[in-house]
């Protein structure tokens, strides 16, 4: 049997990472998934912990994924359309932070 809170927690985590307050995200997800708001808030608070630390962690994971994808494109010779910021991220990711100097 699957956990009926999992999809709601995923929605809350995504909303909080995008900048929404945990209270608003829980209220919205509880209504959408027909779950008790207090129970969802308890689970979300344990899953997320400190909201700012959680957002920073998600931002770093997203930046790392962007750097990895840009590095793969550069290594394949397909750097057309990459922004300067993505190219810088990619070279930092590949261990060449001073390439632009």
LUMTIFI-999449 format. One record per residue (C-alpha): residue in three letters; x, y, z. Coordinates in pm, whole numbers, padded with zeros to 5 digits, always signed. Layout:
BEGIN
AlaXYZ ...
// end
This chain:
BEGIN
Unk+00000+00000+00000 Unk+00146+00338-00095 Unk+00167+00640+00133 Unk-00119+00875+00048 Unk+00083+01167+00184 Unk+00375+01125-00062 Unk+00221+01313-00359 Unk+00103+01592-00128 Unk+00449+01618+00033 Unk+00606+01638-00313 Unk+00371+01926-00397 Unk+00453+02104-00069 Unk+00828+02062-00121 Unk+00811+02197-00476 Unk+00600+02495-00367 Unk+00831+02579-00076 Unk+01137+02551-00300 Unk+00968+02795-00539 Unk+00924+03048-00257 Unk+00575+02982-00125 Unk+00531+02973+00253 Unk+00509+02628+00406 Unk+00172+02717+00560 Unk+00018+02818+00226 Unk+00170+02519+00048 Unk+00036+02275+00309 Unk-00310+02429+00305 Unk-00329+02407-00075 Unk-00192+02051-00092 Unk-00415+01928+00191 Unk-00723+02055+00008 Unk-00608+01918-00327 Unk-00524+01571-00190 Unk-00810+01558+00064 Unk-00578+01516+00364 Unk-00592+01656+00718 Unk-00398+01983+00715 Unk-00239+01931+01057 Unk-00112+01583+00972 Unk+00034+01708+00642 Unk+00195+02005+00821 Unk+00361+01770+01071 Unk+00502+01553+00794 Unk+00608+01851+00583 Unk+00784+02014+00878 Unk+00982+01696+00940 Unk+01061+01650+00570 Unk+01166+02009+00505 Unk+01312+02121+00838 Unk+01449+02475+00819 Unk+01280+02634+00517 Unk+01570+02860+00415 Unk+01823+02577+00443 Unk+01589+02357+00237 Unk+01554+02622-00035 Unk+01932+02673-00049 Unk+01987+02299-00079 Unk+01734+02270-00361 Unk+01894+02569-00538 Unk+02237+02404-00517 Unk+02104+02076-00653 Unk+01937+02260-00941 Unk+02256+02457-01016 Unk+02463+02137-01012 Unk+02224+01969-01257 Unk+02243+02275-01484 Unk+02624+02273-01467 Unk+02640+01899-01540 Unk+02409+01934-01842 Unk+02609+02231-01978 Unk+02937+02044-01927 Unk+02803+01744-02119 Unk+02700+01971-02407 Unk+03039+02144-02414 Unk+03226+01812-02406 Unk+03010+01692-02696 Unk+03095+02008-02892 Unk+02739+02139-02876 Unk+02772+02467-02688 Unk+02545+02669-02918 Unk+02278+02852-02721 Unk+02443+02816-02380 Unk+02445+03134-02176 Unk+02771+03275-02045 Unk+02655+03187-01692 Unk+02594+02824-01793 Unk+02935+02804-01962 Unk+03101+02943-01648 Unk+02910+02691-01433 Unk+03013+02408-01663 Unk+03382+02492-01653 Unk+03369+02529-01274 Unk+03198+02188-01261 Unk+03470+02038-01482 Unk+03737+02174-01248 Unk+03856+02456-01472 Unk+03737+02769-01287 Unk+04006+02994-01439 Unk+03939+02906-01804 Unk+03812+03257-01884 Unk+04125+03439-01769 
// end
